Amino acid sequence: MEIAKIFVIFVLLLLNSSTNDLFKGVAADQIITSSSGSTFGRNSREPRFNIEFHPSDSTFHPENGQESVVMKNKDGASYNCYLPITQETKTMKTGAFLQNSSNALLENDKKILKTPDELLDVLKDEACLYRHEGWWSYELCYQKTLRQVHVEDEKVVQEFVLGQFDPEATLAHNEKHSDASLLKDPRSKDASQRYHAHQYTNGTICDLTGFHRETEVRFLCTGSGTQVVIGSIKEISSCKYVVTVQAPMLCKHPMFQQERPTLNINCIKIRAENEDAFEENQIRTQITLVPEEPEHFAT
């Protein structure tokens, strides 16, 4: 086994053993880089690791040949954690780019560089993205709509539109920020961890606020792999949402490149046999048994 893979497994073991509550209650929208806010990596050039947890019915699919290791949390729940596929370091720009201090160089290269939106344009011809979280499923159609639905017998029985792509709001939002509308992810300790945002507005009316639901969709460079997947969905306030999307094509843009690559470890919950039995029992308990009427005899 390669040294890099051994180190990744060590990281998983360290997370599982030295941080008592790290695995407990961790949702897919939490990006974990360490147990205390520092980063995993023996020096500044070695990779960081983002660990994202997915439910057992996740739409994430490992790539061909992608290795995995089974880990358990403190409650005994098992996760199949897929190790990132290591690749040869790609040719990057100068060190100035790597330190995100190359605005002048970026300005000179505008004619030959594709913008984040141009890199994301390939998604227009792709199928919608899906994510399942218990009762709800989410459907994101690029630059179209974001829906929250509940499906029974392959039919949508409940639906909320979390927003429709708003090009004007997106342009206005991005014009308010510098660095080609690339923003720092507030969850990351690394200043070079950035995302490109799209605004989705005019969703279903919210009963709590009386306003339309709205969502900010954040596209991030994932650092490894080729799949585009919804990484997380979070309601930050009543009927206002933030969705993160792992978009490897953004890694081609120099402003998303960083000296220390960030590699994703995707952990899929392994469905236990007792969970199926529990669900069957839950269904059975919903059936109310009506007692027979007592017999009455004439006296």
TORKOL-4160 file (C-alpha; in steps of 0.2 Angstrom, whole numbers, padded with zeros to 4 digits, m for minus):
299
<pt num="1" X="0000" Y="0000" Z="0000"/>
<pt num="2" X="0007" Y="0017" Z="m0004"/>
<pt num="3" X="0013" Y="0028" Z="0010"/>
<pt num="4" X="0000" Y="0041" Z="0005"/>
<pt num="5" X="m0014" Y="0029" Z="0008"/>
<pt num="6" X="m0007" Y="0023" Z="0024"/>
<pt num="7" X="m0006" Y="0041" Z="0030"/>
<pt num="8" X="m0025" Y="0044" Z="0025"/>
<pt num="9" X="m0030" Y="0028" Z="0035"/>
<pt num="10" X="m0020" Y="0035" Z="0050"/>
<pt num="11" X="m0029" Y="0051" Z="0049"/>
<pt num="12" X="m0046" Y="0042" Z="0049"/>
<pt num="13" X="m0040" Y="0031" Z="0064"/>
<pt num="14" X="m0034" Y="0047" Z="0073"/>
<pt num="15" X="m0051" Y="0055" Z="0070"/>
<pt num="16" X="m0060" Y="0040" Z="0077"/>
<pt num="17" X="m0049" Y="0038" Z="0092"/>
<pt num="18" X="m0043" Y="0054" Z="0098"/>
<pt num="19" X="m0059" Y="0065" Z="0096"/>
<pt num="20" X="m0073" Y="0057" Z="0106"/>
<pt num="21" X="m0088" Y="0066" Z="0099"/>
<pt num="22" X="m0081" Y="0069" Z="0081"/>
<pt num="23" X="m0090" Y="0055" Z="0072"/>
<pt num="24" X="m0105" Y="0057" Z="0083"/>
<pt num="25" X="m0118" Y="0069" Z="0076"/>
<pt num="26" X="m0108" Y="0074" Z="0061"/>
<pt num="27" X="m0118" Y="0080" Z="0046"/>
<pt num="28" X="m0112" Y="0080" Z="0028"/>
<pt num="29" X="m0111" Y="0099" Z="0028"/>
<pt num="30" X="m0097" Y="0099" Z="0041"/>
<pt num="31" X="m0079" Y="0100" Z="0034"/>
<pt num="32" X="m0067" Y="0092" Z="0046"/>
<pt num="33" X="m0049" Y="0096" Z="0045"/>
<pt num="34" X="m0043" Y="0092" Z="0062"/>
<pt num="35" X="m0049" Y="0089" Z="0080"/>
<pt num="36" X="m0043" Y="0106" Z="0086"/>
<pt num="37" X="m0044" Y="0118" Z="0071"/>
<pt num="38" X="m0026" Y="0114" Z="0064"/>
<pt num="39" X="m0023" Y="0104" Z="0049"/>
<pt num="40" X="m0018" Y="0086" Z="0045"/>
<pt num="41" X="m0002" Y="0086" Z="0035"/>
<pt num="42" X="0017" Y="0084" Z="0040"/>
<pt num="43" X="0022" Y="0099" Z="0031"/>
<pt num="44" X="0015" Y="0114" Z="0022"/>
<pt num="45" X="0015" Y="0105" Z="0005"/>
<pt num="46" X="0006" Y="0089" Z="0010"/>
<pt num="47" X="m0013" Y="0087" Z="0008"/>
<pt num="48" X="m0026" Y="0092" Z="0019"/>
<pt num="49" X="m0041" Y="0080" Z="0021"/>
<pt num="50" X="m0060" Y="0085" Z="0021"/>
<pt num="51" X="m0070" Y="0071" Z="0028"/>
<pt num="52" X="m0088" Y="0072" Z="0022"/>
<pt num="53" X="m0102" Y="0060" Z="0029"/>
<pt num="54" X="m0116" Y="0054" Z="0019"/>
<pt num="55" X="m0132" Y="0044" Z="0023"/>
<pt num="56" X="m0133" Y="0026" Z="0017"/>
<pt num="57" X="m0144" Y="0030" Z="0002"/>
<pt num="58" X="m0132" Y="0044" Z="m0004"/>
<pt num="59" X="m0130" Y="0046" Z="m0023"/>
<pt num="60" X="m0111" Y="0047" Z="m0021"/>
<pt num="61" X="m0103" Y="0033" Z="m0031"/>
<pt num="62" X="m0084" Y="0029" Z="m0029"/>
<pt num="63" X="m0074" Y="0029" Z="m0044"/>
<pt num="64" X="m0067" Y="0013" Z="m0052"/>
<pt num="65" X="m0053" Y="0007" Z="m0042"/>
<pt num="66" X="m0056" Y="0019" Z="m0028"/>
<pt num="67" X="m0050" Y="0010" Z="m0012"/>
<pt num="68" X="m0060" Y="0011" Z="0005"/>
<pt num="69" X="m0058" Y="0007" Z="0023"/>
<pt num="70" X="m0073" Y="0003" Z="0035"/>
<pt num="71" X="m0073" Y="0014" Z="0051"/>
<pt num="72" X="m0085" Y="0014" Z="0066"/>
<pt num="73" X="m0090" Y="0029" Z="0076"/>
<pt num="74" X="m0092" Y="0028" Z="0095"/>
<pt num="75" X="m0110" Y="0022" Z="0094"/>
<pt num="76" X="m0105" Y="0007" Z="0083"/>
<pt num="77" X="m0112" Y="0014" Z="0067"/>
<pt num="78" X="m0101" Y="0008" Z="0052"/>
<pt num="79" X="m0095" Y="0019" Z="0038"/>
<pt num="80" X="m0087" Y="0014" Z="0021"/>
<pt num="81" X="m0074" Y="0028" Z="0019"/>
<pt num="82" X="m0067" Y="0030" Z="0001"/>
<pt num="83" X="m0049" Y="0036" Z="0000"/>
<pt num="84" X="m0045" Y="0050" Z="m0012"/>
<pt num="85" X="m0037" Y="0045" Z="m0028"/>
<pt num="86" X="m0019" Y="0053" Z="m0028"/>
<pt num="87" X="m0014" Y="0061" Z="m0044"/>
<pt num="88" X="0003" Y="0068" Z="m0050"/>
<pt num="89" X="0004" Y="0086" Z="m0045"/>
<pt num="90" X="m0003" Y="0097" Z="m0059"/>
<pt num="91" X="0007" Y="0111" Z="m0066"/>
<pt num="92" X="0002" Y="0127" Z="m0057"/>
<pt num="93" X="0006" Y="0145" Z="m0059"/>
<pt num="94" X="0019" Y="0154" Z="m0050"/>
<pt num="95" X="0021" Y="0155" Z="m0031"/>
<pt num="96" X="0011" Y="0171" Z="m0031"/>
<pt num="97" X="m0004" Y="0162" Z="m0037"/>
<pt num="98" X="m0002" Y="0149" Z="m0024"/>
<pt num="99" X="m0002" Y="0163" Z="m0011"/>
<pt num="100" X="m0018" Y="0171" Z="m0018"/>
<pt num="101" X="m0008" Y="0187" Z="m0020"/>
<pt num="102" X="m0008" Y="0188" Z="m0039"/>
<pt num="103" X="m0022" Y="0199" Z="m0044"/>
<pt num="104" X="m0011" Y="0208" Z="m0056"/>
<pt num="105" X="m0006" Y="0192" Z="m0065"/>
<pt num="106" X="m0024" Y="0187" Z="m0065"/>
<pt num="107" X="m0029" Y="0203" Z="m0073"/>
<pt num="108" X="m0015" Y="0201" Z="m0087"/>
<pt num="109" X="m0021" Y="0183" Z="m0090"/>
<pt num="110" X="m0040" Y="0187" Z="m0091"/>
<pt num="111" X="m0040" Y="0184" Z="m0110"/>
<pt num="112" X="m0034" Y="0166" Z="m0109"/>
<pt num="113" X="m0041" Y="0161" Z="m0092"/>
<pt num="114" X="m0059" Y="0154" Z="m0091"/>
<pt num="115" X="m0070" Y="0162" Z="m0078"/>
<pt num="116" X="m0078" Y="0151" Z="m0065"/>
<pt num="117" X="m0095" Y="0152" Z="m0074"/>
<pt num="118" X="m0087" Y="0147" Z="m0090"/>
<pt num="119" X="m0079" Y="0132" Z="m0081"/>
<pt num="120" X="m0096" Y="0127" Z="m0074"/>
<pt num="121" X="m0105" Y="0129" Z="m0091"/>
<pt num="122" X="m0102" Y="0110" Z="m0094"/>
<pt num="123" X="m0115" Y="0107" Z="m0080"/>
<pt num="124" X="m0129" Y="0114" Z="m0092"/>
<pt num="125" X="m0129" Y="0098" Z="m0102"/>
<pt num="126" X="m0128" Y="0087" Z="m0087"/>
<pt num="127" X="m0142" Y="0079" Z="m0078"/>
<pt num="128" X="m0148" Y="0087" Z="m0062"/>
<pt num="129" X="m0139" Y="0083" Z="m0045"/>
<pt num="130" X="m0148" Y="0073" Z="m0031"/>
<pt num="131" X="m0145" Y="0071" Z="m0013"/>
<pt num="132" X="m0156" Y="0060" Z="m0001"/>
<pt num="133" X="m0157" Y="0065" Z="0018"/>
<pt num="134" X="m0170" Y="0054" Z="0027"/>
<pt num="135" X="m0188" Y="0060" Z="0023"/>
<pt num="136" X="m0182" Y="0073" Z="0010"/>
<pt num="137" X="m0173" Y="0072" Z="m0006"/>
<pt num="138" X="m0165" Y="0087" Z="m0015"/>
<pt num="139" X="m0164" Y="0090" Z="m0034"/>
<pt num="140" X="m0153" Y="0104" Z="m0040"/>
<pt num="141" X="m0154" Y="0108" Z="m0059"/>
<pt num="142" X="m0139" Y="0119" Z="m0064"/>
<pt num="143" X="m0145" Y="0137" Z="m0067"/>
<pt num="144" X="m0163" Y="0131" Z="m0066"/>
<pt num="145" X="m0171" Y="0126" Z="m0050"/>
<pt num="146" X="m0168" Y="0118" Z="m0033"/>
<pt num="147" X="m0182" Y="0107" Z="m0026"/>
<pt num="148" X="m0185" Y="0099" Z="m0009"/>
<pt num="149" X="m0197" Y="0084" Z="m0012"/>
<pt num="150" X="m0203" Y="0069" Z="m0003"/>
<pt num="151" X="m0206" Y="0053" Z="m0014"/>
<pt num="152" X="m0217" Y="0038" Z="m0011"/>
<pt num="153" X="m0219" Y="0024" Z="m0023"/>
<pt num="154" X="m0208" Y="0034" Z="m0036"/>
<pt num="155" X="m0221" Y="0049" Z="m0035"/>
<pt num="156" X="m0218" Y="0066" Z="m0028"/>
<pt num="157" X="m0231" Y="0068" Z="m0014"/>
<pt num="158" X="m0223" Y="0084" Z="m0006"/>
<pt num="159" X="m0213" Y="0098" Z="m0014"/>
<pt num="160" X="m0205" Y="0114" Z="m0010"/>
<pt num="161" X="m0195" Y="0125" Z="m0022"/>
<pt num="162" X="m0180" Y="0132" Z="m0013"/>
<pt num="163" X="m0176" Y="0144" Z="m0027"/>
<pt num="164" X="m0175" Y="0147" Z="m0045"/>
<pt num="165" X="m0159" Y="0153" Z="m0053"/>
<pt num="166" X="m0158" Y="0172" Z="m0053"/>
<pt num="167" X="m0144" Y="0178" Z="m0065"/>
<pt num="168" X="m0147" Y="0197" Z="m0059"/>
<pt num="169" X="m0146" Y="0193" Z="m0041"/>
<pt num="170" X="m0130" Y="0182" Z="m0044"/>
<pt num="171" X="m0122" Y="0196" Z="m0054"/>
<pt num="172" X="m0126" Y="0209" Z="m0041"/>
<pt num="173" X="m0120" Y="0197" Z="m0027"/>
<pt num="174" X="m0103" Y="0194" Z="m0036"/>
<pt num="175" X="m0100" Y="0212" Z="m0041"/>
<pt num="176" X="m0100" Y="0216" Z="m0022"/>
<pt num="177" X="m0085" Y="0205" Z="m0020"/>
<pt num="178" X="m0067" Y="0206" Z="m0026"/>
<pt num="179" X="m0056" Y="0192" Z="m0033"/>
<pt num="180" X="m0067" Y="0188" Z="m0047"/>
<pt num="181" X="m0081" Y="0185" Z="m0035"/>
<pt num="182" X="m0072" Y="0171" Z="m0027"/>
<pt num="183" X="m0076" Y="0170" Z="m0008"/>
<pt num="184" X="m0068" Y="0162" Z="0007"/>
<pt num="185" X="m0077" Y="0148" Z="0014"/>
<pt num="186" X="m0080" Y="0154" Z="0032"/>
<pt num="187" X="m0079" Y="0135" Z="0038"/>
<pt num="188" X="m0061" Y="0134" Z="0032"/>
<pt num="189" X="m0045" Y="0139" Z="0041"/>
<pt num="190" X="m0037" Y="0140" Z="0024"/>
<pt num="191" X="m0038" Y="0157" Z="0015"/>
<pt num="192" X="m0036" Y="0148" Z="m0001"/>
<pt num="193" X="m0052" Y="0137" Z="0001"/>
<pt num="194" X="m0064" Y="0147" Z="m0010"/>
<pt num="195" X="m0081" Y="0145" Z="m0018"/>
<pt num="196" X="m0090" Y="0153" Z="m0032"/>
<pt num="197" X="m0109" Y="0157" Z="m0028"/>
<pt num="198" X="m0125" Y="0157" Z="m0037"/>
<pt num="199" X="m0141" Y="0165" Z="m0031"/>
<pt num="200" X="m0158" Y="0155" Z="m0031"/>
<pt num="201" X="m0173" Y="0166" Z="m0027"/>
<pt num="202" X="m0192" Y="0166" Z="m0029"/>
<pt num="203" X="m0195" Y="0149" Z="m0021"/>
<pt num="204" X="m0211" Y="0143" Z="m0012"/>
<pt num="205" X="m0218" Y="0155" Z="0000"/>
<pt num="206" X="m0212" Y="0152" Z="0018"/>
<pt num="207" X="m0226" Y="0150" Z="0031"/>
<pt num="208" X="m0214" Y="0157" Z="0045"/>
<pt num="209" X="m0208" Y="0173" Z="0036"/>
<pt num="210" X="m0221" Y="0176" Z="0022"/>
<pt num="211" X="m0207" Y="0178" Z="0010"/>
<pt num="212" X="m0201" Y="0167" Z="m0004"/>
<pt num="213" X="m0188" Y="0153" Z="0000"/>
<pt num="214" X="m0170" Y="0157" Z="m0007"/>
<pt num="215" X="m0154" Y="0148" Z="m0008"/>
<pt num="216" X="m0135" Y="0152" Z="m0011"/>
<pt num="217" X="m0127" Y="0138" Z="m0020"/>
<pt num="218" X="m0108" Y="0137" Z="m0017"/>
<pt num="219" X="m0097" Y="0128" Z="m0030"/>
<pt num="220" X="m0080" Y="0122" Z="m0023"/>
<pt num="221" X="m0065" Y="0115" Z="m0030"/>
<pt num="222" X="m0064" Y="0098" Z="m0022"/>
<pt num="223" X="m0045" Y="0094" Z="m0025"/>
<pt num="224" X="m0048" Y="0076" Z="m0030"/>
<pt num="225" X="m0060" Y="0065" Z="m0041"/>
<pt num="226" X="m0070" Y="0069" Z="m0056"/>
<pt num="227" X="m0088" Y="0068" Z="m0049"/>
<pt num="228" X="m0099" Y="0083" Z="m0046"/>
<pt num="229" X="m0110" Y="0080" Z="m0031"/>
<pt num="230" X="m0120" Y="0090" Z="m0018"/>
<pt num="231" X="m0109" Y="0090" Z="m0003"/>
<pt num="232" X="m0121" Y="0098" Z="0010"/>
<pt num="233" X="m0138" Y="0107" Z="0012"/>
<pt num="234" X="m0140" Y="0118" Z="0027"/>
<pt num="235" X="m0154" Y="0130" Z="0032"/>
<pt num="236" X="m0145" Y="0145" Z="0040"/>
<pt num="237" X="m0161" Y="0154" Z="0045"/>
<pt num="238" X="m0180" Y="0151" Z="0042"/>
<pt num="239" X="m0182" Y="0146" Z="0024"/>
<pt num="240" X="m0164" Y="0152" Z="0019"/>
<pt num="241" X="m0152" Y="0139" Z="0013"/>
<pt num="242" X="m0134" Y="0136" Z="0008"/>
<pt num="243" X="m0130" Y="0122" Z="m0003"/>
<pt num="244" X="m0112" Y="0117" Z="m0007"/>
<pt num="245" X="m0107" Y="0108" Z="m0023"/>
<pt num="246" X="m0091" Y="0098" Z="m0026"/>
<pt num="247" X="m0086" Y="0104" Z="m0043"/>
<pt num="248" X="m0069" Y="0098" Z="m0048"/>
<pt num="249" X="m0068" Y="0108" Z="m0064"/>
<pt num="250" X="m0066" Y="0124" Z="m0054"/>
<pt num="251" X="m0049" Y="0117" Z="m0049"/>
<pt num="252" X="m0043" Y="0123" Z="m0066"/>
<pt num="253" X="m0045" Y="0141" Z="m0061"/>
<pt num="254" X="m0029" Y="0147" Z="m0053"/>
<pt num="255" X="m0038" Y="0156" Z="m0039"/>
<pt num="256" X="m0044" Y="0140" Z="m0033"/>
<pt num="257" X="m0027" Y="0132" Z="m0033"/>
<pt num="258" X="m0018" Y="0131" Z="m0017"/>
<pt num="259" X="0000" Y="0125" Z="m0011"/>
<pt num="260" X="m0008" Y="0112" Z="0000"/>
<pt num="261" X="m0021" Y="0102" Z="m0009"/>
<pt num="262" X="m0037" Y="0097" Z="0000"/>
<pt num="263" X="m0042" Y="0079" Z="m0003"/>
<pt num="264" X="m0060" Y="0073" Z="0000"/>
<pt num="265" X="m0063" Y="0057" Z="0010"/>
<pt num="266" X="m0081" Y="0052" Z="0007"/>
<pt num="267" X="m0089" Y="0041" Z="0021"/>
<pt num="268" X="m0105" Y="0032" Z="0017"/>
<pt num="269" X="m0115" Y="0025" Z="0031"/>
<pt num="270" X="m0117" Y="0006" Z="0030"/>
<pt num="271" X="m0135" Y="0001" Z="0033"/>
<pt num="272" X="m0136" Y="m0012" Z="0047"/>
<pt num="273" X="m0148" Y="m0027" Z="0046"/>
<pt num="274" X="m0156" Y="m0021" Z="0062"/>
<pt num="275" X="m0161" Y="m0005" Z="0054"/>
<pt num="276" X="m0171" Y="m0014" Z="0041"/>
<pt num="277" X="m0179" Y="m0024" Z="0056"/>
<pt num="278" X="m0183" Y="m0008" Z="0065"/>
<pt num="279" X="m0191" Y="0000" Z="0051"/>
<pt num="280" X="m0202" Y="m0015" Z="0048"/>
<pt num="281" X="m0207" Y="m0015" Z="0067"/>
<pt num="282" X="m0211" Y="0004" Z="0065"/>
<pt num="283" X="m0223" Y="0000" Z="0051"/>
<pt num="284" X="m0231" Y="m0014" Z="0061"/>
<pt num="285" X="m0234" Y="m0003" Z="0076"/>
<pt num="286" X="m0243" Y="0010" Z="0065"/>
<pt num="287" X="m0257" Y="m0003" Z="0062"/>
<pt num="288" X="m0270" Y="m0001" Z="0075"/>
<pt num="289" X="m0279" Y="m0017" Z="0081"/>
<pt num="290" X="m0297" Y="m0014" Z="0084"/>
<pt num="291" X="m0303" Y="m0026" Z="0098"/>
<pt num="292" X="m0319" Y="m0036" Z="0094"/>
<pt num="293" X="m0335" Y="m0031" Z="0103"/>
<pt num="294" X="m0339" Y="m0042" Z="0118"/>
<pt num="295" X="m0354" Y="m0053" Z="0115"/>
<pt num="296" X="m0370" Y="m0049" Z="0124"/>
<pt num="297" X="m0382" Y="m0063" Z="0129"/>
<pt num="298" X="m0401" Y="m0060" Z="0133"/>
<pt num="299" X="m0405" Y="m0063" Z="0151"/>
